[in-house]
């Protein structure tokens, strides 16, 4: 049974030329405010590189998702990884 549903963002990101100016923090804080207002948790999948950002914002790391991918038609697969994060409103 679906008790509540909170619409979400599929992807967020900040152009590296404009990084470290607080835009990502503002986007995530908006999501946290929505989570608290609706009393619903947040689930997201993060790149390994962005993981420290989400930890700093109060998210808890969980499982790692690994997927072999072929970049630019290369014959050898590379391993792509993401980390699952959750945020539970207090």
Phi and psi restraints in degrees (range 20) as a CNS / XPLOR table:
assign (resid 1 and name C) (resid 2 and name N)
       (resid 2 and name CA) (resid 2 and name C) 1.0 -87.9 20.0 2
assign (resid 2 and name N) (resid 2 and name CA)
       (resid 2 and name C) (resid 3 and name N) 1.0 115.3 20.0 2
assign (resid 2 and name C) (resid 3 and name N)
       (resid 3 and name CA) (resid 3 and name C) 1.0 -88.6 20.0 2
assign (resid 3 and name N) (resid 3 and name CA)
       (resid 3 and name C) (resid 4 and name N) 1.0 -40.6 20.0 2
assign (resid 3 and name C) (resid 4 and name N)
       (resid 4 and name CA) (resid 4 and name C) 1.0 -152.8 20.0 2
assign (resid 4 and name N) (resid 4 and name CA)
       (resid 4 and name C) (resid 5 and name N) 1.0 155.7 20.0 2
assign (resid 4 and name C) (resid 5 and name N)
       (resid 5 and name CA) (resid 5 and name C) 1.0 -140.0 20.0 2
assign (resid 5 and name N) (resid 5 and name CA)
       (resid 5 and name C) (resid 6 and name N) 1.0 131.4 20.0 2
assign (resid 5 and name C) (resid 6 and name N)
       (resid 6 and name CA) (resid 6 and name C) 1.0 -116.1 20.0 2
assign (resid 6 and name N) (resid 6 and name CA)
       (resid 6 and name C) (resid 7 and name N) 1.0 116.5 20.0 2
assign (resid 6 and name C) (resid 7 and name N)
       (resid 7 and name CA) (resid 7 and name C) 1.0 -61.4 20.0 2
assign (resid 7 and name N) (resid 7 and name CA)
       (resid 7 and name C) (resid 8 and name N) 1.0 149.4 20.0 2
assign (resid 7 and name C) (resid 8 and name N)
       (resid 8 and name CA) (resid 8 and name C) 1.0 -134.6 20.0 2
assign (resid 8 and name N) (resid 8 and name CA)
       (resid 8 and name C) (resid 9 and name N) 1.0 -179.8 20.0 2
assign (resid 8 and name C) (resid 9 and name N)
       (resid 9 and name CA) (resid 9 and name C) 1.0 -97.0 20.0 2
assign (resid 9 and name N) (resid 9 and name CA)
       (resid 9 and name C) (resid 10 and name N) 1.0 139.6 20.0 2
assign (resid 9 and name C) (resid 10 and name N)
       (resid 10 and name CA) (resid 10 and name C) 1.0 -76.3 20.0 2
assign (resid 10 and name N) (resid 10 and name CA)
       (resid 10 and name C) (resid 11 and name N) 1.0 -47.6 20.0 2
assign (resid 10 and name C) (resid 11 and name N)
       (resid 11 and name CA) (resid 11 and name C) 1.0 -142.7 20.0 2
assign (resid 11 and name N) (resid 11 and name CA)
       (resid 11 and name C) (resid 12 and name N) 1.0 142.4 20.0 2
assign (resid 11 and name C) (resid 12 and name N)
       (resid 12 and name CA) (resid 12 and name C) 1.0 -130.9 20.0 2
assign (resid 12 and name N) (resid 12 and name CA)
       (resid 12 and name C) (resid 13 and name N) 1.0 152.0 20.0 2
assign (resid 12 and name C) (resid 13 and name N)
       (resid 13 and name CA) (resid 13 and name C) 1.0 -169.5 20.0 2
assign (resid 13 and name N) (resid 13 and name CA)
       (resid 13 and name C) (resid 14 and name N) 1.0 160.9 20.0 2
assign (resid 13 and name C) (resid 14 and name N)
       (resid 14 and name CA) (resid 14 and name C) 1.0 -124.5 20.0 2
assign (resid 14 and name N) (resid 14 and name CA)
       (resid 14 and name C) (resid 15 and name N) 1.0 132.5 20.0 2
assign (resid 14 and name C) (resid 15 and name N)
       (resid 15 and name CA) (resid 15 and name C) 1.0 -56.1 20.0 2
assign (resid 15 and name N) (resid 15 and name CA)
       (resid 15 and name C) (resid 16 and name N) 1.0 129.2 20.0 2
assign (resid 15 and name C) (resid 16 and name N)
       (resid 16 and name CA) (resid 16 and name C) 1.0 -54.4 20.0 2
assign (resid 16 and name N) (resid 16 and name CA)
       (resid 16 and name C) (resid 17 and name N) 1.0 -27.4 20.0 2
assign (resid 16 and name C) (resid 17 and name N)
       (resid 17 and name CA) (resid 17 and name C) 1.0 -66.3 20.0 2
assign (resid 17 and name N) (resid 17 and name CA)
       (resid 17 and name C) (resid 18 and name N) 1.0 -20.1 20.0 2
assign (resid 17 and name C) (resid 18 and name N)
       (resid 18 and name CA) (resid 18 and name C) 1.0 -116.2 20.0 2
assign (resid 18 and name N) (resid 18 and name CA)
       (resid 18 and name C) (resid 19 and name N) 1.0 16.0 20.0 2
assign (resid 18 and name C) (resid 19 and name N)
       (resid 19 and name CA) (resid 19 and name C) 1.0 -68.6 20.0 2
assign (resid 19 and name N) (resid 19 and name CA)
       (resid 19 and name C) (resid 20 and name N) 1.0 164.3 20.0 2
assign (resid 19 and name C) (resid 20 and name N)
       (resid 20 and name CA) (resid 20 and name C) 1.0 62.8 20.0 2
assign (resid 20 and name N) (resid 20 and name CA)
       (resid 20 and name C) (resid 21 and name N) 1.0 29.5 20.0 2
assign (resid 20 and name C) (resid 21 and name N)
       (resid 21 and name CA) (resid 21 and name C) 1.0 -118.0 20.0 2
assign (resid 21 and name N) (resid 21 and name CA)
       (resid 21 and name C) (resid 22 and name N) 1.0 1.3 20.0 2
assign (resid 21 and name C) (resid 22 and name N)
       (resid 22 and name CA) (resid 22 and name C) 1.0 98.0 20.0 2
assign (resid 22 and name N) (resid 22 and name CA)
       (resid 22 and name C) (resid 23 and name N) 1.0 -1.5 20.0 2
assign (resid 22 and name C) (resid 23 and name N)
       (resid 23 and name CA) (resid 23 and name C) 1.0 -65.7 20.0 2
assign (resid 23 and name N) (resid 23 and name CA)
       (resid 23 and name C) (resid 24 and name N) 1.0 -43.9 20.0 2
assign (resid 23 and name C) (resid 24 and name N)
       (resid 24 and name CA) (resid 24 and name C) 1.0 -62.5 20.0 2
assign (resid 24 and name N) (resid 24 and name CA)
       (resid 24 and name C) (resid 25 and name N) 1.0 -41.8 20.0 2
assign (resid 24 and name C) (resid 25 and name N)
       (resid 25 and name CA) (resid 25 and name C) 1.0 -59.7 20.0 2
assign (resid 25 and name N) (resid 25 and name CA)
       (resid 25 and name C) (resid 26 and name N) 1.0 -45.0 20.0 2
assign (resid 25 and name C) (resid 26 and name N)
       (resid 26 and name CA) (resid 26 and name C) 1.0 -61.9 20.0 2
assign (resid 26 and name N) (resid 26 and name CA)
       (resid 26 and name C) (resid 27 and name N) 1.0 -41.6 20.0 2
assign (resid 26 and name C) (resid 27 and name N)
       (resid 27 and name CA) (resid 27 and name C) 1.0 -62.8 20.0 2
assign (resid 27 and name N) (resid 27 and name CA)
       (resid 27 and name C) (resid 28 and name N) 1.0 -45.3 20.0 2
assign (resid 27 and name C) (resid 28 and name N)
       (resid 28 and name CA) (resid 28 and name C) 1.0 -68.1 20.0 2
assign (resid 28 and name N) (resid 28 and name CA)
       (resid 28 and name C) (resid 29 and name N) 1.0 -39.1 20.0 2
assign (resid 28 and name C) (resid 29 and name N)
       (resid 29 and name CA) (resid 29 and name C) 1.0 -62.7 20.0 2
assign (resid 29 and name N) (resid 29 and name CA)
       (resid 29 and name C) (resid 30 and name N) 1.0 -36.4 20.0 2
assign (resid 29 and name C) (resid 30 and name N)
       (resid 30 and name CA) (resid 30 and name C) 1.0 -59.7 20.0 2
assign (resid 30 and name N) (resid 30 and name CA)
       (resid 30 and name C) (resid 31 and name N) 1.0 -45.2 20.0 2
assign (resid 30 and name C) (resid 31 and name N)
       (resid 31 and name CA) (resid 31 and name C) 1.0 -63.1 20.0 2
assign (resid 31 and name N) (resid 31 and name CA)
       (resid 31 and name C) (resid 32 and name N) 1.0 -40.4 20.0 2
assign (resid 31 and name C) (resid 32 and name N)
       (resid 32 and name CA) (resid 32 and name C) 1.0 -64.6 20.0 2
assign (resid 32 and name N) (resid 32 and name CA)
       (resid 32 and name C) (resid 33 and name N) 1.0 -40.3 20.0 2
assign (resid 32 and name C) (resid 33 and name N)
       (resid 33 and name CA) (resid 33 and name C) 1.0 -61.3 20.0 2
assign (resid 33 and name N) (resid 33 and name CA)
       (resid 33 and name C) (resid 34 and name N) 1.0 -41.7 20.0 2
assign (resid 33 and name C) (resid 34 and name N)
       (resid 34 and name CA) (resid 34 and name C) 1.0 -64.8 20.0 2
assign (resid 34 and name N) (resid 34 and name CA)
       (resid 34 and name C) (resid 35 and name N) 1.0 -39.6 20.0 2
assign (resid 34 and name C) (resid 35 and name N)
       (resid 35 and name CA) (resid 35 and name C) 1.0 -60.9 20.0 2
assign (resid 35 and name N) (resid 35 and name CA)
       (resid 35 and name C) (resid 36 and name N) 1.0 -46.8 20.0 2
assign (resid 35 and name C) (resid 36 and name N)
       (resid 36 and name CA) (resid 36 and name C) 1.0 -66.0 20.0 2
assign (resid 36 and name N) (resid 36 and name CA)
       (resid 36 and name C) (resid 37 and name N) 1.0 -42.4 20.0 2
assign (resid 36 and name C) (resid 37 and name N)
       (resid 37 and name CA) (resid 37 and name C) 1.0 -64.6 20.0 2
assign (resid 37 and name N) (resid 37 and name CA)
       (resid 37 and name C) (resid 38 and name N) 1.0 -33.7 20.0 2
assign (resid 37 and name C) (resid 38 and name N)
       (resid 38 and name CA) (resid 38 and name C) 1.0 -96.2 20.0 2
assign (resid 38 and name N) (resid 38 and name CA)
       (resid 38 and name C) (resid 39 and name N) 1.0 -7.6 20.0 2
assign (resid 38 and name C) (resid 39 and name N)
       (resid 39 and name CA) (resid 39 and name C) 1.0 53.6 20.0 2
assign (resid 39 and name N) (resid 39 and name CA)
       (resid 39 and name C) (resid 40 and name N) 1.0 44.7 20.0 2
assign (resid 39 and name C) (resid 40 and name N)
       (resid 40 and name CA) (resid 40 and name C) 1.0 -124.2 20.0 2
assign (resid 40 and name N) (resid 40 and name CA)
       (resid 40 and name C) (resid 41 and name N) 1.0 141.7 20.0 2
assign (resid 40 and name C) (resid 41 and name N)
       (resid 41 and name CA) (resid 41 and name C) 1.0 -73.9 20.0 2
assign (resid 41 and name N) (resid 41 and name CA)
       (resid 41 and name C) (resid 42 and name N) 1.0 164.1 20.0 2
assign (resid 41 and name C) (resid 42 and name N)
       (resid 42 and name CA) (resid 42 and name C) 1.0 -111.2 20.0 2
assign (resid 42 and name N) (resid 42 and name CA)
       (resid 42 and name C) (resid 43 and name N) 1.0 138.9 20.0 2
assign (resid 42 and name C) (resid 43 and name N)
       (resid 43 and name CA) (resid 43 and name C) 1.0 -124.7 20.0 2
assign (resid 43 and name N) (resid 43 and name CA)
       (resid 43 and name C) (resid 44 and name N) 1.0 134.1 20.0 2
assign (resid 43 and name C) (resid 44 and name N)
       (resid 44 and name CA) (resid 44 and name C) 1.0 -149.8 20.0 2
assign (resid 44 and name N) (resid 44 and name CA)
       (resid 44 and name C) (resid 45 and name N) 1.0 158.9 20.0 2
assign (resid 44 and name C) (resid 45 and name N)
       (resid 45 and name CA) (resid 45 and name C) 1.0 -114.6 20.0 2
assign (resid 45 and name N) (resid 45 and name CA)
       (resid 45 and name C) (resid 46 and name N) 1.0 126.2 20.0 2
assign (resid 45 and name C) (resid 46 and name N)
       (resid 46 and name CA) (resid 46 and name C) 1.0 -116.5 20.0 2
assign (resid 46 and name N) (resid 46 and name CA)
       (resid 46 and name C) (resid 47 and name N) 1.0 148.8 20.0 2
assign (resid 46 and name C) (resid 47 and name N)
       (resid 47 and name CA) (resid 47 and name C) 1.0 -65.9 20.0 2
assign (resid 47 and name N) (resid 47 and name CA)
       (resid 47 and name C) (resid 48 and name N) 1.0 157.5 20.0 2
assign (resid 47 and name C) (resid 48 and name N)
       (resid 48 and name CA) (resid 48 and name C) 1.0 -60.6 20.0 2
assign (resid 48 and name N) (resid 48 and name CA)
       (resid 48 and name C) (resid 49 and name N) 1.0 -37.8 20.0 2
assign (resid 48 and name C) (resid 49 and name N)
       (resid 49 and name CA) (resid 49 and name C) 1.0 -64.3 20.0 2
assign (resid 49 and name N) (resid 49 and name CA)
       (resid 49 and name C) (resid 50 and name N) 1.0 -33.9 20.0 2
assign (resid 49 and name C) (resid 50 and name N)
       (resid 50 and name CA) (resid 50 and name C) 1.0 -88.6 20.0 2
assign (resid 50 and name N) (resid 50 and name CA)
       (resid 50 and name C) (resid 51 and name N) 1.0 -6.0 20.0 2
assign (resid 50 and name C) (resid 51 and name N)
       (resid 51 and name CA) (resid 51 and name C) 1.0 -55.0 20.0 2
assign (resid 51 and name N) (resid 51 and name CA)
       (resid 51 and name C) (resid 52 and name N) 1.0 -44.6 20.0 2
assign (resid 51 and name C) (resid 52 and name N)
       (resid 52 and name CA) (resid 52 and name C) 1.0 -59.4 20.0 2
assign (resid 52 and name N) (resid 52 and name CA)
       (resid 52 and name C) (resid 53 and name N) 1.0 -33.5 20.0 2
assign (resid 52 and name C) (resid 53 and name N)
       (resid 53 and name CA) (resid 53 and name C) 1.0 -61.3 20.0 2
assign (resid 53 and name N) (resid 53 and name CA)
       (resid 53 and name C) (resid 54 and name N) 1.0 -48.4 20.0 2
assign (resid 53 and name C) (resid 54 and name N)
       (resid 54 and name CA) (resid 54 and name C) 1.0 -68.6 20.0 2
assign (resid 54 and name N) (resid 54 and name CA)
       (resid 54 and name C) (resid 55 and name N) 1.0 -35.4 20.0 2
assign (resid 54 and name C) (resid 55 and name N)
       (resid 55 and name CA) (resid 55 and name C) 1.0 -61.6 20.0 2
assign (resid 55 and name N) (resid 55 and name CA)
       (resid 55 and name C) (resid 56 and name N) 1.0 -43.2 20.0 2
assign (resid 55 and name C) (resid 56 and name N)
       (resid 56 and name CA) (resid 56 and name C) 1.0 -64.3 20.0 2
assign (resid 56 and name N) (resid 56 and name CA)
       (resid 56 and name C) (resid 57 and name N) 1.0 -29.0 20.0 2
assign (resid 56 and name C) (resid 57 and name N)
       (resid 57 and name CA) (resid 57 and name C) 1.0 -83.6 20.0 2
assign (resid 57 and name N) (resid 57 and name CA)
       (resid 57 and name C) (resid 58 and name N) 1.0 -0.6 20.0 2
assign (resid 57 and name C) (resid 58 and name N)
       (resid 58 and name CA) (resid 58 and name C) 1.0 101.0 20.0 2
assign (resid 58 and name N) (resid 58 and name CA)
       (resid 58 and name C) (resid 59 and name N) 1.0 10.4 20.0 2
assign (resid 58 and name C) (resid 59 and name N)
       (resid 59 and name CA) (resid 59 and name C) 1.0 -85.3 20.0 2
assign (resid 59 and name N) (resid 59 and name CA)
       (resid 59 and name C) (resid 60 and name N) 1.0 154.0 20.0 2
assign (resid 59 and name C) (resid 60 and name N)
       (resid 60 and name CA) (resid 60 and name C) 1.0 -107.3 20.0 2
assign (resid 60 and name N) (resid 60 and name CA)
       (resid 60 and name C) (resid 61 and name N) 1.0 127.6 20.0 2
assign (resid 60 and name C) (resid 61 and name N)
       (resid 61 and name CA) (resid 61 and name C) 1.0 -75.5 20.0 2
assign (resid 61 and name N) (resid 61 and name CA)
       (resid 61 and name C) (resid 62 and name N) 1.0 144.8 20.0 2
assign (resid 61 and name C) (resid 62 and name N)
       (resid 62 and name CA) (resid 62 and name C) 1.0 -127.1 20.0 2
assign (resid 62 and name N) (resid 62 and name CA)
       (resid 62 and name C) (resid 63 and name N) 1.0 -129.1 20.0 2
assign (resid 62 and name C) (resid 63 and name N)
       (resid 63 and name CA) (resid 63 and name C) 1.0 -68.4 20.0 2
assign (resid 63 and name N) (resid 63 and name CA)
       (resid 63 and name C) (resid 64 and name N) 1.0 158.0 20.0 2
assign (resid 63 and name C) (resid 64 and name N)
       (resid 64 and name CA) (resid 64 and name C) 1.0 -105.7 20.0 2
assign (resid 64 and name N) (resid 64 and name CA)
       (resid 64 and name C) (resid 65 and name N) 1.0 134.1 20.0 2
assign (resid 64 and name C) (resid 65 and name N)
       (resid 65 and name CA) (resid 65 and name C) 1.0 -101.7 20.0 2
assign (resid 65 and name N) (resid 65 and name CA)
       (resid 65 and name C) (resid 66 and name N) 1.0 127.2 20.0 2
assign (resid 65 and name C) (resid 66 and name N)
       (resid 66 and name CA) (resid 66 and name C) 1.0 -121.2 20.0 2
assign (resid 66 and name N) (resid 66 and name CA)
       (resid 66 and name C) (resid 67 and name N) 1.0 137.8 20.0 2
assign (resid 66 and name C) (resid 67 and name N)
       (resid 67 and name CA) (resid 67 and name C) 1.0 -144.8 20.0 2
assign (resid 67 and name N) (resid 67 and name CA)
       (resid 67 and name C) (resid 68 and name N) 1.0 124.0 20.0 2
assign (resid 67 and name C) (resid 68 and name N)
       (resid 68 and name CA) (resid 68 and name C) 1.0 -74.8 20.0 2
assign (resid 68 and name N) (resid 68 and name CA)
       (resid 68 and name C) (resid 69 and name N) 1.0 132.4 20.0 2
assign (resid 68 and name C) (resid 69 and name N)
       (resid 69 and name CA) (resid 69 and name C) 1.0 -131.3 20.0 2
assign (resid 69 and name N) (resid 69 and name CA)
       (resid 69 and name C) (resid 70 and name N) 1.0 154.6 20.0 2
assign (resid 69 and name C) (resid 70 and name N)
       (resid 70 and name CA) (resid 70 and name C) 1.0 -105.8 20.0 2
assign (resid 70 and name N) (resid 70 and name CA)
       (resid 70 and name C) (resid 71 and name N) 1.0 117.2 20.0 2
assign (resid 70 and name C) (resid 71 and name N)
       (resid 71 and name CA) (resid 71 and name C) 1.0 -92.6 20.0 2
assign (resid 71 and name N) (resid 71 and name CA)
       (resid 71 and name C) (resid 72 and name N) 1.0 130.2 20.0 2
assign (resid 71 and name C) (resid 72 and name N)
       (resid 72 and name CA) (resid 72 and name C) 1.0 51.6 20.0 2
assign (resid 72 and name N) (resid 72 and name CA)
       (resid 72 and name C) (resid 73 and name N) 1.0 38.0 20.0 2
assign (resid 72 and name C) (resid 73 and name N)
       (resid 73 and name CA) (resid 73 and name C) 1.0 72.1 20.0 2
assign (resid 73 and name N) (resid 73 and name CA)
       (resid 73 and name C) (resid 74 and name N) 1.0 13.6 20.0 2
assign (resid 73 and name C) (resid 74 and name N)
       (resid 74 and name CA) (resid 74 and name C) 1.0 -62.8 20.0 2
assign (resid 74 and name N) (resid 74 and name CA)
       (resid 74 and name C) (resid 75 and name N) 1.0 151.2 20.0 2
assign (resid 74 and name C) (resid 75 and name N)
       (resid 75 and name CA) (resid 75 and name C) 1.0 -75.1 20.0 2
assign (resid 75 and name N) (resid 75 and name CA)
       (resid 75 and name C) (resid 76 and name N) 1.0 -33.9 20.0 2
assign (resid 75 and name C) (resid 76 and name N)
       (resid 76 and name CA) (resid 76 and name C) 1.0 -94.1 20.0 2
assign (resid 76 and name N) (resid 76 and name CA)
       (resid 76 and name C) (resid 77 and name N) 1.0 131.8 20.0 2
assign (resid 76 and name C) (resid 77 and name N)
       (resid 77 and name CA) (resid 77 and name C) 1.0 -77.2 20.0 2
assign (resid 77 and name N) (resid 77 and name CA)
       (resid 77 and name C) (resid 78 and name N) 1.0 144.0 20.0 2
assign (resid 77 and name C) (resid 78 and name N)
       (resid 78 and name CA) (resid 78 and name C) 1.0 -108.7 20.0 2
assign (resid 78 and name N) (resid 78 and name CA)
       (resid 78 and name C) (resid 79 and name N) 1.0 151.6 20.0 2
assign (resid 78 and name C) (resid 79 and name N)
       (resid 79 and name CA) (resid 79 and name C) 1.0 -89.8 20.0 2
assign (resid 79 and name N) (resid 79 and name CA)
       (resid 79 and name C) (resid 80 and name N) 1.0 120.6 20.0 2
assign (resid 79 and name C) (resid 80 and name N)
       (resid 80 and name CA) (resid 80 and name C) 1.0 -102.6 20.0 2
assign (resid 80 and name N) (resid 80 and name CA)
       (resid 80 and name C) (resid 81 and name N) 1.0 131.9 20.0 2
assign (resid 80 and name C) (resid 81 and name N)
       (resid 81 and name CA) (resid 81 and name C) 1.0 -127.0 20.0 2
assign (resid 81 and name N) (resid 81 and name CA)
       (resid 81 and name C) (resid 82 and name N) 1.0 144.8 20.0 2
assign (resid 81 and name C) (resid 82 and name N)
       (resid 82 and name CA) (resid 82 and name C) 1.0 -132.6 20.0 2
assign (resid 82 and name N) (resid 82 and name CA)
       (resid 82 and name C) (resid 83 and name N) 1.0 157.0 20.0 2
assign (resid 82 and name C) (resid 83 and name N)
       (resid 83 and name CA) (resid 83 and name C) 1.0 -115.1 20.0 2
assign (resid 83 and name N) (resid 83 and name CA)
       (resid 83 and name C) (resid 84 and name N) 1.0 134.3 20.0 2
assign (resid 83 and name C) (resid 84 and name N)
       (resid 84 and name CA) (resid 84 and name C) 1.0 -83.1 20.0 2
assign (resid 84 and name N) (resid 84 and name CA)
       (resid 84 and name C) (resid 85 and name N) 1.0 130.5 20.0 2
assign (resid 84 and name C) (resid 85 and name N)
       (resid 85 and name CA) (resid 85 and name C) 1.0 -123.5 20.0 2
assign (resid 85 and name N) (resid 85 and name CA)
       (resid 85 and name C) (resid 86 and name N) 1.0 148.5 20.0 2
assign (resid 85 and name C) (resid 86 and name N)
       (resid 86 and name CA) (resid 86 and name C) 1.0 -131.8 20.0 2
assign (resid 86 and name N) (resid 86 and name CA)
       (resid 86 and name C) (resid 87 and name N) 1.0 153.9 20.0 2
assign (resid 86 and name C) (resid 87 and name N)
       (resid 87 and name CA) (resid 87 and name C) 1.0 -133.3 20.0 2
assign (resid 87 and name N) (resid 87 and name CA)
       (resid 87 and name C) (resid 88 and name N) 1.0 128.2 20.0 2
assign (resid 87 and name C) (resid 88 and name N)
       (resid 88 and name CA) (resid 88 and name C) 1.0 -115.8 20.0 2
assign (resid 88 and name N) (resid 88 and name CA)
       (resid 88 and name C) (resid 89 and name N) 1.0 123.0 20.0 2
assign (resid 88 and name C) (resid 89 and name N)
       (resid 89 and name CA) (resid 89 and name C) 1.0 -63.6 20.0 2
assign (resid 89 and name N) (resid 89 and name CA)
       (resid 89 and name C) (resid 90 and name N) 1.0 144.5 20.0 2
